[in-house]
Structure formats: C-alpha cells, structure tokens
Amino acid sequence: SYYARVLSDDVPLAVDILSDILQESEFDPQELEREQHVILQEIGAAHDTPDDVVFDHFTETAFRHQTIGRSILGTPETVKSFTSKQLHKFIERQYGAERMVVVAAGDIKHDNFVREVEKHLGGFRSKSDNTMPQYAQYVGGDFREDRDLMDAQIVLGFEGRAYHVRDFYASQVLSMILGGGMSSRLFQEVREKRGLCYSVYAFHWGFSDTGIFGVHAATGQSDIAELVPVVIGELQKVGENILQEELDRARAQYRAGLIMSAESPASRASQIARQMLLFGRPIAKEELMERLSALTVERLTDLSSRLFSTKPTLTAVGPVGTLAPYEAVLESLSGTQTTARKLAG
C-alpha cells in the first residue's frame, strides 16, 4: 500500500505525491542497488531472530510449494536479481484501477478528495495483466531447525478459516480464549501454573481461500519435552467445554480491539481499504458486533473439535532435540495415544 499522513489542508499535495510515486517512479539503478542492500540486511537480521525464523518455516510448511507460504522478505538470491526493468514490468502487470482502492479518513471533504483522485489517477489503466493465483491449499507437516540457542521457538498450527466464511469470527474469538492474554487458558496453564515457557499465545490468520490457527511458545531447553503435550491437552479440553464467562470475556476483548483499532484516522483508513478489497464494501461496526453477539459456547466447542482434527503443522527452532516426534504429536491429537509418556520421550 501507499499512504500519507498529512494536515487536512495538504490533502491535495498528498494525493499528488502518491500518484506520482505510483505512476512515475524511475527505479534508478543506483537507488535500487542501495535499497537491495538494505533489504539484504533485513533478511540477515531476520535470520538472526529465531521467532521470525520459526514463523517463516511455519508458513512454508503449512503451505508447502505455494506462493502464500513464501517469506515476505524473499531470499538474498531473488532480491539481488531484481532490475529496474523487472520492477516496471511488475507494476504494469499487477497494477490496474479495477484492483485499486483510494481511501481517506479524518478531517476530509469527500467531494474535494474525489476530485483530486480523479485529477491525478483518472487516466490510470483500467485493468492489469495479472491472473488470479491458484487457490491456496493447507498442507501441514513438520520442520525443525536445530540451533545452538538458549531457548526454543515452537509453533503448532492447524487449518483455519478464510476471512469470508461463517466461522471466521468464531475462530478469532477462540484464539482469544486459548491464548489471547493473561487470563487465557494457555497462559494460565502453561506459563503461570506449570512455568513451562516465558511466552505463549494463540493466533488465527484468515486468507481468501483458507486460514491457519496456531499456538506459539518460547521456552527453555529443559521444558521442551513437556510443553507440547500440555498445549495439546489444552486444545483438546477446549473442544469439550468452554465456559460462558470465557466466551463473554474473549468476545469483549475482541470487540474492544475492533473499536479501538478504528479510533485513529490512519487505522480507520487502513481498515476501510482492506474491507473494500476483501468484501467490496465497508463493514459497519454494528454488523461486526452482531456477528460477535451471535457466537455461542456450543458453536465454539464444535469449531474447536473440527479445527484441531486437521493435520497439524509443527515447526521449531533452537535446541529441539527433545521435542516429540511428529508421529507422536499426530497420535496424541487423534486420541489414539492418550498418555504424555510417548510425547515426552
């Protein structure tokens, strides 16, 4: 995305500058080389950050050999190979008015803003040459990178829900119940009660075709063997019973996040742009609140059982030699191996 934050009197200037960047960028070879150097440094820094590495492996494993599974930063080889001509071709192929949204929020006069956009972008090509990518397919699997580190980063995930399906918001709230703060089940059981990690949380990412639900934990080497069985136990318990007060608390937490995220003009503009691209219209706050209010304990427990019966994705970085074999994790999740002894080795 391209964005600017300006005073209301400077909106015409902002539209002018953004449209110039979008349509007239030269990609000077020397400037490109400098930017490539910066990105290569970012790739190196990410490689030295275990929690970044484990999530790169996580998406690559969950969506193996697919575009959605690739690292956002790319590889040093691809970054160094880019030329000015390639970048111009990319813009010609990817950018078309049919795939673009221009949004403003804050102290803005709508009609004046529309006139400025028409003035600077009215002649933009209507269509791009881009073709729709293949549908993303969740695959799952196992990846471990043994590193000589003090701590281990572990992510356990499952196929989630696309952003447009009925269970998307249920999945979001379920992630709050499991690992959305200090009152969540995983935080209380894994960190507070057992002291098996210094960080644990659950997350749910929705995409256009699918989604992914996961748990991330950071722990010391001595606690790795016990950590995963306890996490799996909590995933299984949430499919059996969720308290009404847990649902109410998680729903209120998620509702508060949605409301507060729209308080700043920048966040509101980003939210509207995303909704326009995904749904073709802004989603009213009242509609979102209605979807959250419709959630029930029964619906979330049923969703939990279905989510955690999909093939897991397990990735780990650090001193992971004591981590249970992938087959043992599969058995524990399927219920064919009910004891923690095999998981713990």
C-alpha positions in Angstrom: 0.0 0.0 0.0 0.9 3.6 -0.4 -0.1 6.1 2.3 0.5 9.6 3.6 -0.5 11.3 6.9 -0.9 15.0 6.4 -2.8 18.0 7.6 -6.2 18.5 6.0 -5.0 21.5 4.0 -2.3 19.3 2.5 -4.5 16.5 1.2 -4.2 17.7 -2.5 -0.4 17.6 -2.1 -0.5 14.1 -0.6 -2.6 12.8 -3.5 -0.3 14.4 -6.0 2.8 12.9 -4.4 1.3 9.4 -4.0 0.0 9.4 -7.6 3.5 10.5 -8.8 5.1 7.6 -6.9 2.6 5.2 -8.2 2.9 6.2 -11.9 6.2 7.9 -12.4 8.8 6.0 -10.3 12.0 5.6 -12.3 13.7 2.9 -10.1 17.1 4.5 -10.7 19.7 1.6 -10.8 21.9 3.2 -8.1 18.9 3.8 -5.8 17.7 0.3 -6.4 21.1 -1.1 -5.5 21.1 0.8 -2.2 17.6 -0.5 -1.4 18.6 -4.0 -2.2 21.5 -3.7 0.2 19.0 -2.5 2.9 16.7 -5.5 2.3 19.6 -7.9 2.4 20.5 -6.5 5.8 16.9 -7.1 6.9 17.0 -10.6 5.7 20.2 -11.2 7.7 18.6 -9.6 10.8 15.5 -11.8 10.4 17.7 -14.9 10.1 19.3 -14.0 13.4 15.9 -13.6 15.1 14.6 -17.1 16.0 10.9 -16.1 16.4 11.0 -14.7 12.9 12.6 -17.8 11.5 10.2 -20.2 13.1 7.2 -18.4 11.6 8.9 -18.4 8.1 9.3 -22.1 8.5 5.7 -22.4 9.8 4.0 -20.8 6.7 6.4 -22.6 4.3 5.5 -25.9 5.9 1.7 -25.2 6.2 1.5 -24.1 2.6 4.4 -26.0 1.0 5.5 -25.0 -2.5 2.8 -22.3 -2.7 3.1 -18.5 -3.1 1.3 -17.9 0.2 4.0 -19.9 2.1 7.0 -17.9 0.9 8.9 -15.5 3.1 7.8 -11.8 2.7 11.4 -10.7 2.6 12.3 -13.2 -0.1 15.8 -14.7 -0.4 19.1 -12.9 -1.0 19.3 -14.5 -4.5 16.0 -13.1 -5.6 16.5 -9.7 -4.1 19.9 -9.3 -5.7 18.5 -10.4 -9.1 15.9 -7.6 -9.5 16.4 -4.9 -12.1 14.7 -1.6 -12.8 13.1 -3.1 -15.9 11.7 -6.0 -13.9 10.1 -3.6 -11.4 8.5 -1.6 -14.2 7.1 -4.8 -15.7 5.8 -5.9 -12.3 3.8 -2.7 -11.9 2.4 -2.9 -15.4 1.4 -6.5 -14.8 0.0 -6.1 -11.3 -1.5 -2.5 -11.1 -4.8 -1.7 -12.6 -7.7 0.6 -11.4 -10.0 -2.4 -11.1 -7.8 -3.8 -8.3 -7.2 -0.4 -6.5 -8.9 1.4 -3.7 -8.2 5.0 -2.6 -9.3 5.8 0.9 -9.1 8.8 3.2 -10.2 9.2 6.8 -10.2 12.1 9.3 -10.8 15.8 8.6 -11.6 15.2 4.9 -14.1 16.8 2.5 -15.3 13.9 0.4 -16.2 15.7 -2.8 -12.9 17.6 -2.9 -10.9 14.4 -2.2 -12.7 12.6 -5.1 -11.9 15.4 -7.4 -8.2 15.3 -6.5 -8.1 11.5 -7.0 -9.9 11.8 -10.4 -7.5 14.6 -11.4 -4.3 12.6 -10.7 -5.4 9.0 -11.2 -8.3 9.3 -13.6 -6.2 8.2 -16.5 -4.7 5.2 -14.8 -5.1 2.0 -16.8 -8.3 0.3 -16.0 -7.1 -3.3 -16.0 -3.9 -5.2 -15.0 -2.4 -8.2 -16.8 -2.4 -10.1 -13.5 -4.0 -13.5 -13.4 -5.5 -14.9 -10.2 -3.2 -17.2 -8.4 -4.1 -20.8 -7.7 -6.2 -21.4 -4.6 -4.1 -21.8 -1.5 -4.3 -25.3 0.0 -3.3 -26.0 3.5 -0.8 -29.0 3.6 0.7 -29.2 7.1 3.7 -31.1 8.2 6.9 -30.9 10.3 10.0 -28.8 10.2 12.8 -28.4 12.8 15.9 -26.4 12.7 18.4 -27.4 15.5 20.3 -24.3 16.6 22.7 -23.8 19.5 20.5 -21.4 21.4 19.4 -20.9 25.0 15.7 -21.0 24.1 13.5 -22.8 21.6 10.7 -21.3 19.5 7.8 -23.6 18.7 4.7 -23.2 16.6 1.9 -25.7 16.4 -0.9 -24.9 13.9 -3.9 -26.3 12.1 -6.0 -25.3 9.1 -8.1 -22.3 10.0 -11.0 -20.4 8.3 -11.0 -18.0 5.4 -12.0 -14.4 6.2 -15.3 -14.6 4.4 -16.7 -17.8 5.9 -19.2 -18.1 8.8 -16.6 -19.4 11.3 -14.0 -16.7 10.8 -15.0 -14.6 13.8 -15.7 -17.7 15.9 -12.1 -18.7 15.2 -10.8 -15.2 16.2 -12.7 -15.4 19.5 -11.5 -18.9 20.1 -7.9 -17.8 19.7 -8.6 -15.2 22.5 -10.0 -17.9 24.8 -7.0 -20.1 24.3 -4.2 -17.6 24.2 -5.3 -14.0 24.0 -3.8 -12.6 27.1 -3.0 -13.2 30.8 -6.4 -14.7 31.5 -6.4 -17.1 28.6 -6.2 -20.9 29.1 -2.7 -21.4 27.7 -1.2 -18.5 29.6 -2.7 -19.7 32.9 -1.9 -23.4 32.5 1.4 -23.4 30.5 3.1 -20.3 31.9 1.6 -19.4 35.3 0.7 -22.9 36.7 3.5 -25.0 35.2 6.1 -22.4 34.3 6.9 -24.2 31.0 7.6 -21.1 28.9 8.1 -17.4 29.1 5.7 -16.6 26.2 2.7 -18.4 24.8 -0.2 -17.2 22.7 -2.7 -18.3 20.1 -3.5 -16.7 16.8 -5.8 -17.1 13.8 -5.0 -15.7 10.3 -7.7 -15.7 7.7 -6.9 -15.6 4.0 -9.1 -15.6 0.9 -9.1 -19.3 0.4 -8.2 -20.8 3.8 -6.8 -19.8 7.1 -4.4 -21.0 9.8 -4.9 -21.4 13.6 -1.8 -21.7 15.7 -0.1 -21.5 19.1 3.4 -20.0 19.5 5.5 -20.7 22.6 9.0 -19.7 23.6 10.7 -22.0 26.2 13.9 -23.2 27.6 15.6 -26.4 26.5 14.7 -28.3 29.7 10.9 -27.7 29.2 10.5 -28.6 25.5 9.5 -32.2 26.1 6.7 -31.3 28.5 5.5 -28.2 26.7 3.9 -29.7 23.6 1.8 -32.3 25.5 0.4 -29.7 27.8 -0.5 -27.4 24.9 -2.2 -30.3 23.1 -4.1 -31.1 26.3 -5.5 -27.6 26.4 -6.5 -27.8 22.7 -8.4 -31.0 23.4 -10.1 -29.5 26.5 -11.4 -26.5 24.7 -13.2 -28.9 22.3 -15.0 -30.4 25.3 -16.0 -27.5 27.4 -16.0 -23.7 27.2 -17.5 -21.6 30.0 -19.9 -18.8 29.1 -17.8 -16.4 31.1 -14.8 -17.3 28.9 -16.8 -16.6 25.8 -18.1 -13.3 27.2 -14.6 -12.1 28.2 -13.0 -13.1 24.9 -15.8 -11.5 22.9 -15.5 -8.3 24.9 -11.7 -8.3 24.4 -12.0 -8.8 20.6 -14.8 -6.2 20.4 -12.7 -3.7 22.2 -9.8 -4.3 19.9 -12.0 -3.7 16.8 -13.4 -0.5 18.2 -10.1 0.9 19.4 -8.4 0.0 16.1 -10.7 2.4 14.3 -10.0 5.4 16.6 -7.1 6.8 14.7 -7.7 8.1 11.1 -4.7 6.1 9.8 -6.1 2.8 11.3 -9.6 3.6 10.1 -8.4 4.3 6.5 -6.4 1.1 6.5 -9.4 -0.9 7.8 -11.8 0.6 5.2 -9.3 -0.1 2.4 -8.9 -3.7 3.5 -12.6 -4.3 3.7 -13.2 -2.7 0.3 -10.6 -5.0 -1.3 -11.8 -8.1 0.5 -15.6 -7.6 0.6 -16.2 -4.9 -1.9 -17.8 -2.6 0.8 -17.0 -1.2 4.2 -18.3 -3.4 7.0 -20.3 -1.3 9.5 -19.3 -1.6 13.2 -22.8 -2.7 14.0 -22.6 -5.6 11.6 -19.4 -6.8 13.2 -20.9 -6.5 16.7 -23.9 -8.5 15.5 -21.7 -11.3 14.3 -19.8 -11.4 17.6 -23.1 -11.4 19.6 -24.3 -14.4 17.6 -21.5 -16.7 18.9 -22.4 -19.4 21.3 -20.5 -21.8 23.5 -21.8 -24.7 21.5 -20.6 -23.2 18.3 -17.1 -22.6 19.6 -16.7 -26.1 21.1 -17.9 -27.7 17.8 -15.4 -25.5 15.9 -12.6 -26.5 18.2 -13.2 -30.1 17.6 -13.1 -29.6 13.8 -10.1 -27.3 13.8 -7.8 -29.5 15.9 -8.7 -32.6 13.9 -6.9 -31.3 10.8 -3.3 -32.3 10.0 -1.0 -30.2 12.3 1.9 -28.1 11.3 4.8 -28.2 13.8 7.8 -26.1 13.4 10.6 -25.5 15.9 13.9 -23.5 16.0 16.6 -23.9 18.7 17.8 -26.8 20.8 14.9 -29.0 19.7 16.4 -32.5 20.1 14.0 -33.4 22.9 10.9 -32.3 21.0 8.5 -35.2 20.4 8.5 -36.9 17.0 5.8 -35.6 14.6 4.2 -39.0 14.6 3.7 -38.9 18.3 2.1 -35.5 18.0 -0.3 -36.9 15.4 -1.2 -39.8 17.7 -1.8 -37.6 20.7 -4.1 -35.2 18.7 -6.0 -38.1 17.2 -6.7 -39.6 20.6 -5.0 -42.9 19.8 -2.2 -42.1 22.2 -3.6 -40.7 25.4 -0.6 -40.7 27.6 2.0 -38.0 27.6 4.8 -40.5 28.1 5.3 -41.2 24.4 5.2 -37.5 23.5 7.7 -36.6 26.2 10.0 -39.4 25.0 
